[in-house]
Amino acid sequence: MEDLMKAYRCRDAEERILVLRMELDYELLNLYDALKENHPHKIDQCKARLEEIRKEMMMLEAL
């Protein structure tokens, strides 16, 4: 039963990593637009979200 739970968590983590990669691409695009428009508040928001994505990806990849 424990092996089954590990396999499920692993599959779930792999799926979440794929979603996070899409979110990463989206936030990088937003950051690029914010930099182009010289919009400091939007730049800070994008950087904060990118940091959250990075932390979650590192946590999931450690599983």
N, C-alpha and C positions, 0 to 999 in steps of 0.2 A: 504494500500500500504506500509506503514511504517513497519508493522509486517512482510510482505513478504520480505522486504529488510533485516530486522534483521535475519530472518530465513535463507536467502541466505548467509549472512555474517557468520552466525554461522556454517553452513554446510561447507562453504569455509574454515573457520578457523580450523574446525575439520580435514578436509582433509590435510591442510597444516601441522598440528601438527603430523599427521601420517608420512608425508614425512620427517619432521624434526627429528622424532625418528629414521627413517632409516639412515638419514645423521649423526645423533649422534652416532649410532652404528658403522658406517663406519669410522668416525673420531676417535673414541676410538680405533678401530683396528689399524688405522694409527699411533696413538700416541703410542700404545703398541709396534708396530714395530720400531718406531723411538727410543723409550727408549731402546729396546733390542739392536739396532744397535749403540746406543750412538751417535745420530745425532742431535746436539743442534739446528741447524737451522730448521730442520723438526719438532722437538719437539715444538719450538716456534710457527711455522705455525699452527700446530694442536691445540695448546692451544688457539690461537687467533680465529680459526674457531669454536672451542667448545664454546668460550665465545659469539660469534655472535649467534650461535644456541640457547644458553641458554637465551640470551636477547629476541630473537624473540619468543621462546616458552613462556616465562613469559608474554610477551605482548599479545600473542594470548590467553593464558589461562585466562587472565584478562577480555576478552570480554564476 
